[in-house]
């Protein structure tokens, strides 16, 4: 609509044929320069024999520069009352720049697109996003992921699908071990437990512990905590349960309400690790997986996916170990498709995981899809 109005204005003032105006009209590279731009270089050398230029006052433009010509057209347009759809017209160098009325644009989009995207799709789609780990801060990466994930959910619903919003969170692993080490060394880290916002505060504990882990002896202590926690150490488990709840309360009371997001299902790594270990061992027994230096692997070389490590030699579960069982748990929702919204830095990992699922649980594997987005590095 706006483009057609601008074309009519330009045809009237320049005397060019509509098809020539259509060809010349551009979108500026910078929004501050307007919504549409009309270049005036070509008027410096009017096309004498071109029928598309037959009504143009060619003699007027001879020996004039494009900047003056742009100003000439802009003045003529501004001398008349512009349509309400056009906010203003400005000359910027050799261009006539048009700014559309954004209020009318918004009203038009809402009116025209009230049913835009509506469909009759009938799939049940499980969407996994957010992935905020316990015992750490909720950071800008999570912010981006939750915004993208929720957008995908709403688009899928608009198309008529049933969407199951799920959040898979890491509540065990090395990041947790670092925070637990920090909780045992609060005094030397210069920290005290606050009365409020404990979940958010755990991010500070983690950051200081991660810094301390650069020391080799500290790193060994943290690694031992990780092994003991997986083994079910009672003292560590008590600290883990309390601090884990701090994080969960923080997410539910502050983070999710801020984003107006409600999840249907929450999955935690601690709930899938043991069964994941059993699956890895079962794949080894069946001859589907292999042993390499004590570890259990999937040899995916013939699929150009290298070696996929699914269980470490000391039986400490990996992401892959847990994800093998997570797929089975998520499939209990009986979805037609399972979408994992995760950054593109994990693309190869998901190719390995999905191929492994296709080989071991084909009915589940064919439902799995990694929906990736690119990494953004900020100046700081």
C-alpha positions in Angstrom: 0.0 0.0 0.0 2.7 2.5 1.0 4.9 1.7 -1.9 2.0 2.1 -4.4 1.2 5.6 -2.9 4.9 6.6 -3.2 5.0 5.3 -6.8 2.0 7.4 -7.7 3.6 10.5 -6.2 6.8 9.9 -8.2 5.1 9.2 -11.5 3.2 12.5 -11.1 6.2 14.6 -10.3 8.9 12.9 -12.5 6.6 12.1 -15.5 8.4 8.7 -15.6 6.5 5.6 -16.7 5.3 3.6 -13.6 7.4 0.6 -14.5 10.6 2.7 -14.5 9.7 4.2 -11.1 9.1 0.6 -9.9 12.6 -0.4 -11.1 14.3 2.6 -9.6 12.6 2.7 -6.1 14.9 1.3 -3.4 15.0 0.4 0.3 17.7 2.4 2.1 20.4 0.5 3.9 19.8 2.5 7.0 16.3 3.1 8.5 17.3 6.6 9.6 17.4 7.4 5.8 13.7 6.5 5.4 11.6 3.6 4.3 12.0 4.1 0.5 14.6 6.0 -1.5 14.4 7.2 -5.1 17.8 7.9 -6.8 18.2 10.8 -9.2 21.5 10.0 -10.9 19.7 8.9 -14.1 18.1 12.4 -14.7 21.6 13.8 -15.4 21.6 11.9 -18.6 17.9 11.6 -19.7 17.2 8.7 -22.0 16.1 10.6 -25.2 14.7 7.6 -27.1 13.3 5.6 -24.3 9.5 5.5 -24.4 9.5 5.1 -20.6 11.0 8.6 -20.5 8.9 10.2 -23.2 7.0 12.6 -20.8 10.1 13.6 -18.8 11.1 17.3 -19.1 14.6 16.3 -20.4 15.9 19.8 -21.2 15.3 20.8 -17.5 17.8 18.3 -16.2 20.7 18.7 -18.6 23.9 19.8 -16.8 22.2 19.6 -13.3 23.8 17.4 -10.6 21.7 14.6 -9.0 21.8 16.3 -5.5 20.0 19.4 -7.0 17.6 17.2 -8.9 16.7 15.3 -5.6 16.1 18.6 -3.9 14.0 19.8 -6.8 11.7 16.8 -6.6 11.6 16.9 -2.8 10.5 20.6 -2.8 7.8 19.9 -5.4 6.4 17.0 -3.2 6.5 19.1 -0.1 4.8 22.0 -1.8 1.7 19.9 -2.0 -0.2 18.2 0.8 1.3 14.8 1.3 -1.1 11.8 1.8 -1.6 10.9 5.4 0.3 7.6 4.8 3.5 9.5 4.2 5.0 11.2 7.2 7.7 13.2 5.4 9.9 13.4 2.3 13.5 14.5 2.6 16.4 15.0 0.1 19.5 13.1 1.2 22.3 13.7 -1.3 21.2 12.4 -4.7 18.1 10.5 -3.2 14.5 11.5 -2.4 13.7 9.6 0.8 10.2 8.8 1.9 9.2 8.1 5.5 6.0 6.2 6.0 3.5 7.0 8.8 4.4 4.3 11.3 1.1 4.6 13.2 -0.9 4.0 10.1 1.6 1.2 9.2 0.9 -0.5 12.5 -2.9 -0.1 12.1 -2.7 -1.5 8.6 -0.6 -4.5 9.6 -2.9 -5.4 12.4 -6.0 -5.0 10.3 -4.7 -6.9 7.2 -2.8 -9.5 9.2 -5.4 -10.4 11.8 -5.5 -13.9 10.3 -1.9 -13.9 9.1 -0.2 -17.2 9.8 -3.4 -19.0 10.9 -3.5 -22.6 9.7 -5.1 -25.9 10.2 -2.0 -27.9 11.2 -2.8 -30.6 13.6 0.6 -31.8 14.9 1.6 -32.0 18.5 5.0 -30.4 18.8 7.2 -30.5 21.9 9.5 -27.5 22.0 12.5 -27.5 24.3 14.0 -24.1 25.1 15.3 -21.7 27.8 17.7 -24.3 29.4 18.6 -22.2 32.4 21.0 -24.2 34.6 20.5 -24.2 38.3 23.4 -22.9 40.5 24.3 -20.3 37.8 23.1 -16.8 36.8 20.4 -16.3 34.2 22.3 -14.5 31.5 21.8 -12.8 28.2 22.2 -16.1 26.3 19.2 -17.5 28.2 17.3 -14.3 27.5 17.8 -14.7 23.7 17.0 -18.4 23.8 13.7 -17.9 25.8 12.6 -15.1 23.4 13.3 -17.2 20.3 11.7 -20.3 21.9 8.6 -18.6 22.9 8.3 -17.0 19.5 8.6 -20.4 17.8 5.9 -21.7 20.1 3.5 -18.9 19.3 4.1 -19.3 15.5 3.4 -23.0 15.7 0.3 -22.5 17.7 -0.9 -19.9 15.2 -0.6 -22.5 12.5 -3.0 -24.7 14.4 -0.5 -27.0 16.2 -0.7 -28.2 19.8 2.5 -27.0 21.5 4.1 -28.6 24.6 6.5 -26.0 26.1 9.4 -27.7 27.9 12.5 -26.6 29.7 15.5 -28.9 30.1 17.8 -27.7 32.9 21.2 -28.8 34.0 21.1 -29.3 37.7 24.2 -31.6 37.9 27.6 -31.5 36.3 30.8 -29.5 36.7 29.1 -26.1 37.0 27.1 -27.4 40.0 30.3 -28.9 41.5 32.0 -25.5 41.2 29.1 -23.8 43.0 29.1 -26.5 45.7 32.8 -26.0 46.2 32.1 -22.3 46.5 29.5 -22.9 49.1 32.1 -24.9 51.2 34.6 -22.0 50.8 32.4 -18.9 51.3 34.7 -17.3 53.8 37.8 -17.5 51.7 35.8 -16.2 48.7 34.6 -13.3 50.8 30.9 -14.2 50.5 28.0 -14.5 52.9 24.6 -16.1 52.2 22.0 -13.3 51.6 18.5 -13.3 53.1 16.8 -12.8 49.7 17.5 -13.5 46.0 19.6 -16.5 46.9 19.1 -18.1 43.5 20.5 -15.0 41.7 23.4 -14.8 44.2 24.5 -18.4 43.4 25.7 -16.9 40.1 28.3 -14.9 42.0 29.3 -18.0 43.9 29.7 -19.9 40.7 31.7 -17.1 39.0 34.2 -16.9 42.0 34.5 -20.7 42.1 35.2 -20.9 38.4 37.9 -18.3 38.8 39.4 -20.3 41.7 39.3 -23.5 39.6 42.2 -22.1 37.5 44.3 -23.4 40.3 45.1 -27.0 39.7 44.6 -28.3 43.2 41.2 -26.5 43.4 40.2 -28.0 40.0 41.0 -31.5 41.4 38.8 -30.8 44.5 35.9 -29.7 42.3 36.3 -32.7 40.1 36.1 -34.9 43.2 32.9 -33.1 44.3 31.4 -33.8 40.9 32.2 -37.6 41.2 31.0 -37.7 44.8 27.7 -36.0 43.9 27.1 -38.5 41.1 27.9 -41.3 43.6 25.2 -40.0 46.0 27.4 -38.4 48.8 24.8 -37.5 51.5 26.5 -34.3 52.7 26.9 -32.9 49.2 23.4 -34.0 48.3 21.9 -32.0 51.2 23.7 -28.8 50.0 22.8 -29.6 46.4 19.1 -30.0 47.2 18.9 -26.7 49.2 20.8 -24.6 46.6 19.0 -26.3 43.7 15.7 -25.1 45.2 17.1 -21.6 45.5 17.6 -21.5 41.8 14.3 -23.1 40.9 12.4 -20.6 43.1 14.3 -17.7 41.5 13.4 -18.9 38.0 9.7 -19.4 38.8 9.2 -16.3 40.9 11.2 -13.8 38.9 12.5 -14.9 35.5 9.6 -16.7 33.9 7.0 -14.1 35.0 9.2 -11.4 33.6 9.1 -13.1 30.2 5.4 -14.0 30.5 6.4 -17.6 29.8 4.7 -20.7 31.3 6.2 -24.1 30.7 4.1 -27.3 30.5 7.0 -29.6 31.5 10.3 -29.3 33.3 13.1 -31.9 32.8 16.3 -32.0 34.8 19.5 -33.7 34.1 19.5 -35.3 37.5 16.3 -37.1 36.5 17.7 -38.8 33.4 21.4 -39.5 34.2 21.1 -42.9 35.8 18.8 -44.3 33.1 21.1 -42.8 30.5 24.1 -44.7 31.9 22.0 -47.9 31.7 21.1 -47.2 28.1 24.8 -46.7 27.2 25.7 -50.0 28.8 22.8 -51.7 27.1 23.9 -50.4 23.7 27.4 -51.8 24.4 25.9 -55.2 25.3 23.9 -55.3 22.1 27.0 -54.5 20.1 25.5 -51.3 18.8 28.1 -49.2 20.8 31.7 -50.0 21.3 34.3 -49.6 24.0 37.3 -47.4 23.5 39.9 -46.9 26.2 37.3 -47.8 28.8 34.7 -45.4 27.5 31.6 -46.3 25.6 31.3 -44.8 22.1 29.1 -44.8 19.0 31.3 -45.1 15.8 29.5 -42.7 13.4 32.4 -42.4 11.0 30.5 -43.9 8.0 28.0 -41.1 8.5 30.8 -38.5 8.5 30.0 -37.8 12.2 33.2 -39.1 13.8 33.2 -40.8 17.2 30.3 -40.0 19.6 31.3 -40.5 23.2 28.2 -41.5 25.3 29.8 -42.6 28.6 33.2 -41.8 30.2 35.5 -44.6 31.3 34.8 -43.7 35.0 31.0 -44.0 34.2 30.5 -40.2 34.8 27.5 -39.4 32.6 27.9 -36.8 29.8 25.3 -34.7 28.0 24.9 -37.5 25.5 24.3 -40.0 28.2 21.5 -38.0 29.6 20.0 -37.0 26.3 19.6 -40.7 25.3 17.1 -41.2 28.0 15.7 -37.6 27.8 14.5 -38.5 24.3 12.5 -41.4 25.7 11.0 -39.3 28.5 10.0 -36.6 26.1 8.5 -39.1 23.7 6.0 -40.1 26.5 4.1 -36.9 25.6 3.5 -38.7 22.2 4.6 -35.7 20.1 4.8 -35.7 16.3 7.9 -33.7 16.5 10.5 -32.7 19.1 12.3 -29.3 18.6 15.5 -28.5 20.5 16.2 -24.7 20.3 19.9 -24.5 20.9 22.7 -22.4 19.5 24.5 -23.4 16.3 27.7 -24.2 18.3 26.0 -27.4 19.3 25.0 -28.4 15.7 27.5 -31.2 15.3 26.6 -32.6 18.7 22.9 -32.7 17.7 23.8 -34.4 14.4 25.6 -37.1 16.4 22.8 -37.4 18.9 20.0 -37.6 16.4 21.9 -40.1 14.2 22.4 -42.3 17.3 18.7 -42.1 18.2 17.8 -42.9 14.6 20.0 -46.0 14.8 18.8 -47.1 18.3 15.3 -45.7 18.6 14.2 -45.0 15.0 10.6 -44.0 15.9 12.0 -41.4 18.3 14.9 -40.4 16.2 12.8 -39.4 13.2 10.9 -36.9 15.4 14.0 -35.1 16.7 15.1 -31.8 15.2 17.7 -29.2 16.2 16.5 -25.7 15.5 19.7 -23.6 15.7 20.5 -20.0 15.8 23.9 -18.2 15.4 26.2 -17.1 18.2 26.4 -13.4 18.9 29.5 -11.9 20.5 29.1 -8.6 22.3 31.9 -6.1 22.8 32.1 -6.8 26.5 
